[in-house]
């Protein structure tokens, strides 16, 4: 608020006798002239009682806090780099100067069959035979017949059975020979060009019968002591020194 200093020692011709210093004139015309003089000097209008009509101080501005708005702004600032323009990201991505060479894969085969015992080998081929024999039975049950499926399953089951026979000793291997001959005839019929759905039922029954007999007589736990011993390779002779 601006302070206005007034000097009440003003003489007025129309106000009658002179007043004392510091006392405002009492006349109506003098009072009006005195009011106009103060307004012209100070630039602030006066009220009727002679006091300055200053403006009252404005109250301090209130700051309204909105936590929701603040949280929204923070989330926008955090997600702005993730949702940026794809072209802008490509612009600031460092590109290789020349074509990159395609890496050549290095394949190192390791034969673990040498570390297997004869029992482990027989068990592996026995389980594989049962798997492919079941696939052969399912292929013969399918309608329409899928020649590729049952031919592949028949060839794999015959191969696994031959490997099992090679791991058995002489006596059990001789007992498995008739079953091997039956499986060879069965596979020959399935691999032939003429095989109809009418023959599928008979062949499927033969495969099921052979699978049950092999599981009963040549189960891997029952032939554990009737396997050929593992062949021991002779150590290579050292090269002669000159």
C-alpha positions, 0 to 999 in steps of 0.5 A, a space after each residue: 500500500 502506498 503512503 500519502 503524506 499530506 500537509 494540512 497547512 493550506 490557506 483558503 480564501 473562502 474558508 474564513 480565518 486561517 487555521 492552525 498548522 496541521 489542521 484541515 480547513 473546515 469550509 466546504 469550498 476549501 475542503 473541496 479544493 484541498 481534496 483536489 490538490 491532494 488527488 493531483 499531487 499524490 495521484 490517489 483518490 481520497 475518501 470523504 473523511 480525507 484518508 487515502 482510498 488505497 487498494 486492499 492487498 490481494 490475498 496470496 495465490 493458492 497453489 492447488 495440488 493435484 496428485 493425479 495430474 502429477 502421477 500422469 505426467 511422471 508416467 508419460 515421461 517414463 513411457 516416452 522412450 518406450 513408445 518412441 517413433 520407430 523411425 527415430 529409433 532406427 535413425 539412432 541405431 548404429 548400423 554395421 559398416 560392411 556385410 557381416 559374415 555368416 558364422 559357420 557352425 562347428 559340429 562335433 559328433 561324439 559316439 557315446 555307444 562305446 561307453 555303454 555296457 552290453 546291457 545298456 545297448 540291449 535295453 535301448 534297442 529293446 525299447 526302440 523295437 517296442 516303440 516301432 512295433 506299436 507304431 506299426 500296429 497303429 498304422 495298420 489300424 488307420 483308415 485310410 491306410 498310410 503306406 508311408 507310415 506303416 512301411 517306415 515303422 515295419 523297417 525300423 522294428 525289423 532293424 532293431 530286432 536284428 540288433 537285439 539278436 546280435 547282442 544276445 549270446 548263441 543260445 538266446 539268439 538261436 531262439 530268436 531266429 524263428 521270430 526274425 524270419 517271421 518278421 522278415 516275411 511280414 516286412 517284405 509283404 508290407 514293403 510290396 506294391 500290393 497291400 490292401 486294407 483287407 490284409 491289414 487286419 491279419 498283418 496287424 494280428 501277427 505283429 501284435 502276437 510277435 510283440 507279446 512273445 518278444 516281450 515275454 521271452 526276451 525282456 531286457 531284465 531276463 537276458 542280462 546274464 545271456 548277452 555277449 561280453 563287450 569286445 575289448 579293443 587292443 591298445 594301438 602299438 606305439 610307433 617305432 622310434 627311428 
